[in-house]
Amino acid sequence: MDFSGYCISRTKEALQLAQDLSEYVRSLPLTNEQNDKLVSMMADCTQRFESDAFALGLKAGVQAAKELL
């Protein structure tokens, strides 16, 4: 299956949380390098959480479908 046409959208609440986090990080006394590293690590973490959540949801959906058939 080709999922390349799918796009993950964000809720208003999620976007607000991201904005709040961004403003907080900007207020920290970090060097540019430290800021870049922190933001990169947070992005990597978020991507892993989303990937894991997708895989878990897909696995649960497949299992539920098997039980119904």
mmJSON file of the N, C-alpha and C atoms, coordinates in Angstrom:
{"data_MODEL":{"atom_site":{
"group_PDB":["ATOM","ATOM","ATOM","ATOM","ATOM","ATOM","ATOM","ATOM","ATOM","ATOM","ATOM","ATOM","ATOM","ATOM","ATOM","ATOM","ATOM","ATOM","ATOM","ATOM","ATOM","ATOM","ATOM","ATOM","ATOM","ATOM","ATOM","ATOM","ATOM","ATOM","ATOM","ATOM","ATOM","ATOM","ATOM","ATOM","ATOM","ATOM","ATOM","ATOM","ATOM","ATOM","ATOM","ATOM","ATOM","ATOM","ATOM","ATOM","ATOM","ATOM","ATOM","ATOM","ATOM","ATOM","ATOM","ATOM","ATOM","ATOM","ATOM","ATOM","ATOM","ATOM","ATOM","ATOM","ATOM","ATOM","ATOM","ATOM","ATOM","ATOM","ATOM","ATOM","ATOM","ATOM","ATOM","ATOM","ATOM","ATOM","ATOM","ATOM","ATOM","ATOM","ATOM","ATOM","ATOM","ATOM","ATOM","ATOM","ATOM","ATOM","ATOM","ATOM","ATOM","ATOM","ATOM","ATOM","ATOM","ATOM","ATOM","ATOM","ATOM","ATOM","ATOM","ATOM","ATOM","ATOM","ATOM","ATOM","ATOM","ATOM","ATOM","ATOM","ATOM","ATOM","ATOM","ATOM","ATOM","ATOM","ATOM","ATOM","ATOM","ATOM","ATOM","ATOM","ATOM","ATOM","ATOM","ATOM","ATOM","ATOM","ATOM","ATOM","ATOM","ATOM","ATOM","ATOM","ATOM","ATOM","ATOM","ATOM","ATOM","ATOM","ATOM","ATOM","ATOM","ATOM","ATOM","ATOM","ATOM","ATOM","ATOM","ATOM","ATOM","ATOM","ATOM","ATOM","ATOM","ATOM","ATOM","ATOM","ATOM","ATOM","ATOM","ATOM","ATOM","ATOM","ATOM","ATOM","ATOM","ATOM","ATOM","ATOM","ATOM","ATOM","ATOM","ATOM","ATOM","ATOM","ATOM","ATOM","ATOM","ATOM","ATOM","ATOM","ATOM","ATOM","ATOM","ATOM","ATOM","ATOM","ATOM","ATOM","ATOM","ATOM","ATOM","ATOM","ATOM","ATOM","ATOM","ATOM","ATOM","ATOM","ATOM","ATOM","ATOM","ATOM","ATOM"],
"id":[1,2,3,4,5,6,7,8,9,10,11,12,13,14,15,16,17,18,19,20,21,22,23,24,25,26,27,28,29,30,31,32,33,34,35,36,37,38,39,40,41,42,43,44,45,46,47,48,49,50,51,52,53,54,55,56,57,58,59,60,61,62,63,64,65,66,67,68,69,70,71,72,73,74,75,76,77,78,79,80,81,82,83,84,85,86,87,88,89,90,91,92,93,94,95,96,97,98,99,100,101,102,103,104,105,106,107,108,109,110,111,112,113,114,115,116,117,118,119,120,121,122,123,124,125,126,127,128,129,130,131,132,133,134,135,136,137,138,139,140,141,142,143,144,145,146,147,148,149,150,151,152,153,154,155,156,157,158,159,160,161,162,163,164,165,166,167,168,169,170,171,172,173,174,175,176,177,178,179,180,181,182,183,184,185,186,187,188,189,190,191,192,193,194,195,196,197,198,199,200,201,202,203,204,205,206,207],
"type_symbol":["N","C","C","N","C","C","N","C","C","N","C","C","N","C","C","N","C","C","N","C","C","N","C","C","N","C","C","N","C","C","N","C","C","N","C","C","N","C","C","N","C","C","N","C","C","N","C","C","N","C","C","N","C","C","N","C","C","N","C","C","N","C","C","N","C","C","N","C","C","N","C","C","N","C","C","N","C","C","N","C","C","N","C","C","N","C","C","N","C","C","N","C","C","N","C","C","N","C","C","N","C","C","N","C","C","N","C","C","N","C","C","N","C","C","N","C","C","N","C","C","N","C","C","N","C","C","N","C","C","N","C","C","N","C","C","N","C","C","N","C","C","N","C","C","N","C","C","N","C","C","N","C","C","N","C","C","N","C","C","N","C","C","N","C","C","N","C","C","N","C","C","N","C","C","N","C","C","N","C","C","N","C","C","N","C","C","N","C","C","N","C","C","N","C","C","N","C","C","N","C","C","N","C","C","N","C","C"],
"label_atom_id":["N","CA","C","N","CA","C","N","CA","C","N","CA","C","N","CA","C","N","CA","C","N","CA","C","N","CA","C","N","CA","C","N","CA","C","N","CA","C","N","CA","C","N","CA","C","N","CA","C","N","CA","C","N","CA","C","N","CA","C","N","CA","C","N","CA","C","N","CA","C","N","CA","C","N","CA","C","N","CA","C","N","CA","C","N","CA","C","N","CA","C","N","CA","C","N","CA","C","N","CA","C","N","CA","C","N","CA","C","N","CA","C","N","CA","C","N","CA","C","N","CA","C","N","CA","C","N","CA","C","N","CA","C","N","CA","C","N","CA","C","N","CA","C","N","CA","C","N","CA","C","N","CA","C","N","CA","C","N","CA","C","N","CA","C","N","CA","C","N","CA","C","N","CA","C","N","CA","C","N","CA","C","N","CA","C","N","CA","C","N","CA","C","N","CA","C","N","CA","C","N","CA","C","N","CA","C","N","CA","C","N","CA","C","N","CA","C","N","CA","C","N","CA","C","N","CA","C","N","CA","C","N","CA","C","N","CA","C","N","CA","C"],
"label_alt_id":[null,null,null,null,null,null,null,null,null,null,null,null,null,null,null,null,null,null,null,null,null,null,null,null,null,null,null,null,null,null,null,null,null,null,null,null,null,null,null,null,null,null,null,null,null,null,null,null,null,null,null,null,null,null,null,null,null,null,null,null,null,null,null,null,null,null,null,null,null,null,null,null,null,null,null,null,null,null,null,null,null,null,null,null,null,null,null,null,null,null,null,null,null,null,null,null,null,null,null,null,null,null,null,null,null,null,null,null,null,null,null,null,null,null,null,null,null,null,null,null,null,null,null,null,null,null,null,null,null,null,null,null,null,null,null,null,null,null,null,null,null,null,null,null,null,null,null,null,null,null,null,null,null,null,null,null,null,null,null,null,null,null,null,null,null,null,null,null,null,null,null,null,null,null,null,null,null,null,null,null,null,null,null,null,null,null,null,null,null,null,null,null,null,null,null,null,null,null,null,null,null,null,null,null,null,null,null],
"label_comp_id":["MET","MET","MET","ASP","ASP","ASP","PHE","PHE","PHE","SER","SER","SER","GLY","GLY","GLY","TYR","TYR","TYR","CYS","CYS","CYS","ILE","ILE","ILE","SER","SER","SER","ARG","ARG","ARG","THR","THR","THR","LYS","LYS","LYS","GLU","GLU","GLU","ALA","ALA","ALA","LEU","LEU","LEU","GLN","GLN","GLN","LEU","LEU","LEU","ALA","ALA","ALA","GLN","GLN","GLN","ASP","ASP","ASP","LEU","LEU","LEU","SER","SER","SER","GLU","GLU","GLU","TYR","TYR","TYR","VAL","VAL","VAL","ARG","ARG","ARG","SER","SER","SER","LEU","LEU","LEU","PRO","PRO","PRO","LEU","LEU","LEU","THR","THR","THR","ASN","ASN","ASN","GLU","GLU","GLU","GLN","GLN","GLN","ASN","ASN","ASN","ASP","ASP","ASP","LYS","LYS","LYS","LEU","LEU","LEU","VAL","VAL","VAL","SER","SER","SER","MET","MET","MET","MET","MET","MET","ALA","ALA","ALA","ASP","ASP","ASP","CYS","CYS","CYS","THR","THR","THR","GLN","GLN","GLN","ARG","ARG","ARG","PHE","PHE","PHE","GLU","GLU","GLU","SER","SER","SER","ASP","ASP","ASP","ALA","ALA","ALA","PHE","PHE","PHE","ALA","ALA","ALA","LEU","LEU","LEU","GLY","GLY","GLY","LEU","LEU","LEU","LYS","LYS","LYS","ALA","ALA","ALA","GLY","GLY","GLY","VAL","VAL","VAL","GLN","GLN","GLN","ALA","ALA","ALA","ALA","ALA","ALA","LYS","LYS","LYS","GLU","GLU","GLU","LEU","LEU","LEU","LEU","LEU","LEU"],
"label_asym_id":["A","A","A","A","A","A","A","A","A","A","A","A","A","A","A","A","A","A","A","A","A","A","A","A","A","A","A","A","A","A","A","A","A","A","A","A","A","A","A","A","A","A","A","A","A","A","A","A","A","A","A","A","A","A","A","A","A","A","A","A","A","A","A","A","A","A","A","A","A","A","A","A","A","A","A","A","A","A","A","A","A","A","A","A","A","A","A","A","A","A","A","A","A","A","A","A","A","A","A","A","A","A","A","A","A","A","A","A","A","A","A","A","A","A","A","A","A","A","A","A","A","A","A","A","A","A","A","A","A","A","A","A","A","A","A","A","A","A","A","A","A","A","A","A","A","A","A","A","A","A","A","A","A","A","A","A","A","A","A","A","A","A","A","A","A","A","A","A","A","A","A","A","A","A","A","A","A","A","A","A","A","A","A","A","A","A","A","A","A","A","A","A","A","A","A","A","A","A","A","A","A","A","A","A","A","A","A"],
"label_entity_id":["1","1","1","1","1","1","1","1","1","1","1","1","1","1","1","1","1","1","1","1","1","1","1","1","1","1","1","1","1","1","1","1","1","1","1","1","1","1","1","1","1","1","1","1","1","1","1","1","1","1","1","1","1","1","1","1","1","1","1","1","1","1","1","1","1","1","1","1","1","1","1","1","1","1","1","1","1","1","1","1","1","1","1","1","1","1","1","1","1","1","1","1","1","1","1","1","1","1","1","1","1","1","1","1","1","1","1","1","1","1","1","1","1","1","1","1","1","1","1","1","1","1","1","1","1","1","1","1","1","1","1","1","1","1","1","1","1","1","1","1","1","1","1","1","1","1","1","1","1","1","1","1","1","1","1","1","1","1","1","1","1","1","1","1","1","1","1","1","1","1","1","1","1","1","1","1","1","1","1","1","1","1","1","1","1","1","1","1","1","1","1","1","1","1","1","1","1","1","1","1","1","1","1","1","1","1","1"],
"label_seq_id":[1,1,1,2,2,2,3,3,3,4,4,4,5,5,5,6,6,6,7,7,7,8,8,8,9,9,9,10,10,10,11,11,11,12,12,12,13,13,13,14,14,14,15,15,15,16,16,16,17,17,17,18,18,18,19,19,19,20,20,20,21,21,21,22,22,22,23,23,23,24,24,24,25,25,25,26,26,26,27,27,27,28,28,28,29,29,29,30,30,30,31,31,31,32,32,32,33,33,33,34,34,34,35,35,35,36,36,36,37,37,37,38,38,38,39,39,39,40,40,40,41,41,41,42,42,42,43,43,43,44,44,44,45,45,45,46,46,46,47,47,47,48,48,48,49,49,49,50,50,50,51,51,51,52,52,52,53,53,53,54,54,54,55,55,55,56,56,56,57,57,57,58,58,58,59,59,59,60,60,60,61,61,61,62,62,62,63,63,63,64,64,64,65,65,65,66,66,66,67,67,67,68,68,68,69,69,69],
"pdbx_PDB_ins_code":[null,null,null,null,null,null,null,null,null,null,null,null,null,null,null,null,null,null,null,null,null,null,null,null,null,null,null,null,null,null,null,null,null,null,null,null,null,null,null,null,null,null,null,null,null,null,null,null,null,null,null,null,null,null,null,null,null,null,null,null,null,null,null,null,null,null,null,null,null,null,null,null,null,null,null,null,null,null,null,null,null,null,null,null,null,null,null,null,null,null,null,null,null,null,null,null,null,null,null,null,null,null,null,null,null,null,null,null,null,null,null,null,null,null,null,null,null,null,null,null,null,null,null,null,null,null,null,null,null,null,null,null,null,null,null,null,null,null,null,null,null,null,null,null,null,null,null,null,null,null,null,null,null,null,null,null,null,null,null,null,null,null,null,null,null,null,null,null,null,null,null,null,null,null,null,null,null,null,null,null,null,null,null,null,null,null,null,null,null,null,null,null,null,null,null,null,null,null,null,null,null,null,null,null,null,null,null],
"Cartn_x":[0.845,0.0,0.886,0.454,1.198,0.512,1.198,0.643,1.241,1.946,2.632,1.669,0.433,-0.529,-1.187,-0.902,-1.513,-0.723,-1.416,-0.78,-1.301,-0.393,-0.794,-1.128,-2.328,-2.708,-2.617,-2.499,-2.371,-3.623,-3.999,-5.13,-4.677,-5.632,-5.303,-4.542,-4.949,-4.307,-2.842,-2.584,-1.21,-0.356,-0.912,-0.164,0.124,-0.823,-0.604,0.478,0.465,1.516,2.894,2.969,4.234,4.683,3.758,4.084,4.57,3.882,4.285,5.682,5.94,7.253,8.33,8.037,8.983,9.333,8.326,8.561,9.372,9.098,9.85,11.311,11.539,12.912,13.67,13.0,13.632,14.032,13.307,13.592,14.759,15.192,16.281,17.632,18.546,19.866,20.776,20.44,21.178,21.983,23.103,23.823,23.046,23.383,22.719,22.898,24.099,24.37,23.518,23.412,22.594,21.124,20.652,19.27,19.004,19.905,19.72,19.693,20.585,20.641,19.356,18.872,17.649,16.456,16.322,15.195,15.279,16.475,16.654,16.271,16.693,16.374,14.868,14.211,12.762,12.028,12.493,11.867,12.037,13.243,13.484,12.577,12.433,11.583,10.122,9.654,8.277,8.043,8.982,8.833,8.795,9.623,9.63,8.302,7.8,6.516,5.403,5.381,4.336,4.448,5.657,5.879,5.449,5.841,5.464,3.954,3.319,1.87,1.145,1.646,1.043,1.155,2.352,2.569,1.687,1.587,0.75,-0.718,-1.175,-2.563,-2.854,-1.915,-2.087,-2.143,-1.245,-1.228,-2.543,-3.036,-4.302,-5.459,-5.429,-6.481,-6.48,-5.3,-5.186,-5.675,-5.274,-5.706,-7.232,-7.796,-9.255,-9.962,-9.418,-10.021,-9.962,-8.844,-8.703,-9.723,-9.968,-10.93,-12.36,-12.634,-13.977,-14.249,-13.192,-13.367,-13.402],
"Cartn_y":[-1.18,0.0,1.238,2.246,3.495,4.529,4.943,5.928,7.315,7.511,8.78,9.953,9.69,10.766,11.215,10.515,10.848,11.943,12.764,13.851,13.836,13.959,14.019,15.467,15.684,17.038,17.166,18.357,18.637,19.34,19.044,19.734,21.127,21.987,23.323,23.208,22.247,22.062,21.649,20.73,20.283,21.43,22.225,23.364,24.391,24.584,25.526,25.006,23.712,23.125,23.314,23.106,23.285,24.74,25.668,27.094,27.449,26.956,27.22,26.663,25.456,24.847,25.655,26.091,26.889,28.186,28.845,30.095,29.847,28.748,28.429,28.138,27.33,26.994,28.27,29.159,30.421,31.258,31.109,31.91,31.361,30.143,29.523,30.114,30.197,30.758,29.724,29.394,28.381,29.038,28.422,28.848,28.384,28.903,28.458,26.96,26.461,25.034,24.198,24.643,23.918,23.948,25.099,25.229,24.286,24.288,23.429,21.955,21.571,20.178,19.797,20.674,20.406,20.267,21.183,21.138,19.885,19.531,18.325,17.079,17.011,15.856,15.767,16.911,16.907,16.464,16.908,16.502,15.001,14.486,13.042,12.247,12.735,12.068,12.052,13.179,13.282,12.353,12.325,11.44,9.978,9.595,8.205,7.876,8.79,8.557,8.383,9.243,9.151,7.844,7.476,6.23,5.024,5.017,3.911,3.852,5.015,5.058,4.562,4.948,4.469,2.955,2.437,0.994,0.238,0.744,0.105,0.142,1.283,1.397,0.475,0.395,-0.498,-1.951,-2.317,-3.687,-4.016,-3.069,-3.283,-3.409,-2.594,-2.66,-3.977,-4.447,-5.733,-6.856,-6.815,-7.853,-7.838,-6.64,-6.526,-7.058,-6.763,-7.252,-8.77,-9.343,-10.807,-11.449,-10.838,-11.399,-11.308,-10.32,-10.163,-11.106,-11.552,-12.408,-13.859],
"Cartn_z":[0.0,0.0,0.0,-0.724,-0.801,0.077,1.135,2.055,1.826,0.717,0.482,0.323,-0.027,-0.193,1.106,2.189,3.468,4.166,4.896,5.629,7.063,8.004,9.406,9.73,10.199,10.586,12.099,12.547,13.977,14.481,15.707,16.317,16.776,17.017,17.539,18.85,19.671,20.969,20.812,19.875,19.635,19.114,18.206,17.681,18.772,19.674,20.776,21.719,22.009,22.842,22.203,20.904,20.192,20.255,20.108,20.194,21.595,22.61,23.994,24.272,23.796,23.98,23.269,22.055,21.285,22.016,22.542,23.274,24.541,25.218,26.434,26.105,25.091,24.703,24.321,23.593,23.199,24.409,25.521,26.712,27.532,27.238,27.991,27.587,28.535,28.226,27.545,26.306,25.565,24.449,24.129,22.94,21.72,20.556,19.327,19.126,19.42,19.259,20.216,21.471,22.447,22.042,21.574,21.134,19.965,18.989,17.819,18.215,19.12,19.581,20.311,21.197,21.949,21.007,20.073,19.129,18.262,17.814,17.015,17.809,19.06,19.899,20.147,20.377,20.601,19.336,18.17,16.907,16.686,16.949,16.811,17.739,18.953,19.944,19.475,19.001,18.528,17.345,16.402,15.251,15.675,16.632,17.109,17.782,18.636,19.302,18.275,17.252,16.233,15.446,15.102,14.361,15.193,16.447,17.325,17.524,17.694,17.893,16.647,15.478,14.228,14.122,14.385,14.285,15.282,16.49,17.497,17.092,16.578,16.129,14.963,14.037,12.896,13.35,14.244,14.766,15.479,16.28,16.99,16.003,14.944,13.934,13.188,12.836,12.147,13.055,14.304,15.251,15.429,15.549,15.694,14.453,13.266,12.023,11.95,12.365,12.354,13.275,14.41,15.365,14.856,14.003,13.461,12.293,11.647,10.458,10.796],
"occupancy":[1.0,1.0,1.0,1.0,1.0,1.0,1.0,1.0,1.0,1.0,1.0,1.0,1.0,1.0,1.0,1.0,1.0,1.0,1.0,1.0,1.0,1.0,1.0,1.0,1.0,1.0,1.0,1.0,1.0,1.0,1.0,1.0,1.0,1.0,1.0,1.0,1.0,1.0,1.0,1.0,1.0,1.0,1.0,1.0,1.0,1.0,1.0,1.0,1.0,1.0,1.0,1.0,1.0,1.0,1.0,1.0,1.0,1.0,1.0,1.0,1.0,1.0,1.0,1.0,1.0,1.0,1.0,1.0,1.0,1.0,1.0,1.0,1.0,1.0,1.0,1.0,1.0,1.0,1.0,1.0,1.0,1.0,1.0,1.0,1.0,1.0,1.0,1.0,1.0,1.0,1.0,1.0,1.0,1.0,1.0,1.0,1.0,1.0,1.0,1.0,1.0,1.0,1.0,1.0,1.0,1.0,1.0,1.0,1.0,1.0,1.0,1.0,1.0,1.0,1.0,1.0,1.0,1.0,1.0,1.0,1.0,1.0,1.0,1.0,1.0,1.0,1.0,1.0,1.0,1.0,1.0,1.0,1.0,1.0,1.0,1.0,1.0,1.0,1.0,1.0,1.0,1.0,1.0,1.0,1.0,1.0,1.0,1.0,1.0,1.0,1.0,1.0,1.0,1.0,1.0,1.0,1.0,1.0,1.0,1.0,1.0,1.0,1.0,1.0,1.0,1.0,1.0,1.0,1.0,1.0,1.0,1.0,1.0,1.0,1.0,1.0,1.0,1.0,1.0,1.0,1.0,1.0,1.0,1.0,1.0,1.0,1.0,1.0,1.0,1.0,1.0,1.0,1.0,1.0,1.0,1.0,1.0,1.0,1.0,1.0,1.0,1.0,1.0,1.0,1.0,1.0,1.0],
"B_iso_or_equiv":[0.0,0.0,0.0,0.0,0.0,0.0,0.0,0.0,0.0,0.0,0.0,0.0,0.0,0.0,0.0,0.0,0.0,0.0,0.0,0.0,0.0,0.0,0.0,0.0,0.0,0.0,0.0,0.0,0.0,0.0,0.0,0.0,0.0,0.0,0.0,0.0,0.0,0.0,0.0,0.0,0.0,0.0,0.0,0.0,0.0,0.0,0.0,0.0,0.0,0.0,0.0,0.0,0.0,0.0,0.0,0.0,0.0,0.0,0.0,0.0,0.0,0.0,0.0,0.0,0.0,0.0,0.0,0.0,0.0,0.0,0.0,0.0,0.0,0.0,0.0,0.0,0.0,0.0,0.0,0.0,0.0,0.0,0.0,0.0,0.0,0.0,0.0,0.0,0.0,0.0,0.0,0.0,0.0,0.0,0.0,0.0,0.0,0.0,0.0,0.0,0.0,0.0,0.0,0.0,0.0,0.0,0.0,0.0,0.0,0.0,0.0,0.0,0.0,0.0,0.0,0.0,0.0,0.0,0.0,0.0,0.0,0.0,0.0,0.0,0.0,0.0,0.0,0.0,0.0,0.0,0.0,0.0,0.0,0.0,0.0,0.0,0.0,0.0,0.0,0.0,0.0,0.0,0.0,0.0,0.0,0.0,0.0,0.0,0.0,0.0,0.0,0.0,0.0,0.0,0.0,0.0,0.0,0.0,0.0,0.0,0.0,0.0,0.0,0.0,0.0,0.0,0.0,0.0,0.0,0.0,0.0,0.0,0.0,0.0,0.0,0.0,0.0,0.0,0.0,0.0,0.0,0.0,0.0,0.0,0.0,0.0,0.0,0.0,0.0,0.0,0.0,0.0,0.0,0.0,0.0,0.0,0.0,0.0,0.0,0.0,0.0,0.0,0.0,0.0,0.0,0.0,0.0],
"pdbx_formal_charge":[null,null,null,null,null,null,null,null,null,null,null,null,null,null,null,null,null,null,null,null,null,null,null,null,null,null,null,null,null,null,null,null,null,null,null,null,null,null,null,null,null,null,null,null,null,null,null,null,null,null,null,null,null,null,null,null,null,null,null,null,null,null,null,null,null,null,null,null,null,null,null,null,null,null,null,null,null,null,null,null,null,null,null,null,null,null,null,null,null,null,null,null,null,null,null,null,null,null,null,null,null,null,null,null,null,null,null,null,null,null,null,null,null,null,null,null,null,null,null,null,null,null,null,null,null,null,null,null,null,null,null,null,null,null,null,null,null,null,null,null,null,null,null,null,null,null,null,null,null,null,null,null,null,null,null,null,null,null,null,null,null,null,null,null,null,null,null,null,null,null,null,null,null,null,null,null,null,null,null,null,null,null,null,null,null,null,null,null,null,null,null,null,null,null,null,null,null,null,null,null,null,null,null,null,null,null,null],
"auth_seq_id":[1,1,1,2,2,2,3,3,3,4,4,4,5,5,5,6,6,6,7,7,7,8,8,8,9,9,9,10,10,10,11,11,11,12,12,12,13,13,13,14,14,14,15,15,15,16,16,16,17,17,17,18,18,18,19,19,19,20,20,20,21,21,21,22,22,22,23,23,23,24,24,24,25,25,25,26,26,26,27,27,27,28,28,28,29,29,29,30,30,30,31,31,31,32,32,32,33,33,33,34,34,34,35,35,35,36,36,36,37,37,37,38,38,38,39,39,39,40,40,40,41,41,41,42,42,42,43,43,43,44,44,44,45,45,45,46,46,46,47,47,47,48,48,48,49,49,49,50,50,50,51,51,51,52,52,52,53,53,53,54,54,54,55,55,55,56,56,56,57,57,57,58,58,58,59,59,59,60,60,60,61,61,61,62,62,62,63,63,63,64,64,64,65,65,65,66,66,66,67,67,67,68,68,68,69,69,69],
"auth_comp_id":["MET","MET","MET","ASP","ASP","ASP","PHE","PHE","PHE","SER","SER","SER","GLY","GLY","GLY","TYR","TYR","TYR","CYS","CYS","CYS","ILE","ILE","ILE","SER","SER","SER","ARG","ARG","ARG","THR","THR","THR","LYS","LYS","LYS","GLU","GLU","GLU","ALA","ALA","ALA","LEU","LEU","LEU","GLN","GLN","GLN","LEU","LEU","LEU","ALA","ALA","ALA","GLN","GLN","GLN","ASP","ASP","ASP","LEU","LEU","LEU","SER","SER","SER","GLU","GLU","GLU","TYR","TYR","TYR","VAL","VAL","VAL","ARG","ARG","ARG","SER","SER","SER","LEU","LEU","LEU","PRO","PRO","PRO","LEU","LEU","LEU","THR","THR","THR","ASN","ASN","ASN","GLU","GLU","GLU","GLN","GLN","GLN","ASN","ASN","ASN","ASP","ASP","ASP","LYS","LYS","LYS","LEU","LEU","LEU","VAL","VAL","VAL","SER","SER","SER","MET","MET","MET","MET","MET","MET","ALA","ALA","ALA","ASP","ASP","ASP","CYS","CYS","CYS","THR","THR","THR","GLN","GLN","GLN","ARG","ARG","ARG","PHE","PHE","PHE","GLU","GLU","GLU","SER","SER","SER","ASP","ASP","ASP","ALA","ALA","ALA","PHE","PHE","PHE","ALA","ALA","ALA","LEU","LEU","LEU","GLY","GLY","GLY","LEU","LEU","LEU","LYS","LYS","LYS","ALA","ALA","ALA","GLY","GLY","GLY","VAL","VAL","VAL","GLN","GLN","GLN","ALA","ALA","ALA","ALA","ALA","ALA","LYS","LYS","LYS","GLU","GLU","GLU","LEU","LEU","LEU","LEU","LEU","LEU"],
"auth_asym_id":["A","A","A","A","A","A","A","A","A","A","A","A","A","A","A","A","A","A","A","A","A","A","A","A","A","A","A","A","A","A","A","A","A","A","A","A","A","A","A","A","A","A","A","A","A","A","A","A","A","A","A","A","A","A","A","A","A","A","A","A","A","A","A","A","A","A","A","A","A","A","A","A","A","A","A","A","A","A","A","A","A","A","A","A","A","A","A","A","A","A","A","A","A","A","A","A","A","A","A","A","A","A","A","A","A","A","A","A","A","A","A","A","A","A","A","A","A","A","A","A","A","A","A","A","A","A","A","A","A","A","A","A","A","A","A","A","A","A","A","A","A","A","A","A","A","A","A","A","A","A","A","A","A","A","A","A","A","A","A","A","A","A","A","A","A","A","A","A","A","A","A","A","A","A","A","A","A","A","A","A","A","A","A","A","A","A","A","A","A","A","A","A","A","A","A","A","A","A","A","A","A","A","A","A","A","A","A"],
"auth_atom_id":["N","CA","C","N","CA","C","N","CA","C","N","CA","C","N","CA","C","N","CA","C","N","CA","C","N","CA","C","N","CA","C","N","CA","C","N","CA","C","N","CA","C","N","CA","C","N","CA","C","N","CA","C","N","CA","C","N","CA","C","N","CA","C","N","CA","C","N","CA","C","N","CA","C","N","CA","C","N","CA","C","N","CA","C","N","CA","C","N","CA","C","N","CA","C","N","CA","C","N","CA","C","N","CA","C","N","CA","C","N","CA","C","N","CA","C","N","CA","C","N","CA","C","N","CA","C","N","CA","C","N","CA","C","N","CA","C","N","CA","C","N","CA","C","N","CA","C","N","CA","C","N","CA","C","N","CA","C","N","CA","C","N","CA","C","N","CA","C","N","CA","C","N","CA","C","N","CA","C","N","CA","C","N","CA","C","N","CA","C","N","CA","C","N","CA","C","N","CA","C","N","CA","C","N","CA","C","N","CA","C","N","CA","C","N","CA","C","N","CA","C","N","CA","C","N","CA","C","N","CA","C","N","CA","C","N","CA","C","N","CA","C"],
"pdbx_PDB_model_num":[1,1,1,1,1,1,1,1,1,1,1,1,1,1,1,1,1,1,1,1,1,1,1,1,1,1,1,1,1,1,1,1,1,1,1,1,1,1,1,1,1,1,1,1,1,1,1,1,1,1,1,1,1,1,1,1,1,1,1,1,1,1,1,1,1,1,1,1,1,1,1,1,1,1,1,1,1,1,1,1,1,1,1,1,1,1,1,1,1,1,1,1,1,1,1,1,1,1,1,1,1,1,1,1,1,1,1,1,1,1,1,1,1,1,1,1,1,1,1,1,1,1,1,1,1,1,1,1,1,1,1,1,1,1,1,1,1,1,1,1,1,1,1,1,1,1,1,1,1,1,1,1,1,1,1,1,1,1,1,1,1,1,1,1,1,1,1,1,1,1,1,1,1,1,1,1,1,1,1,1,1,1,1,1,1,1,1,1,1,1,1,1,1,1,1,1,1,1,1,1,1,1,1,1,1,1,1]
}}}
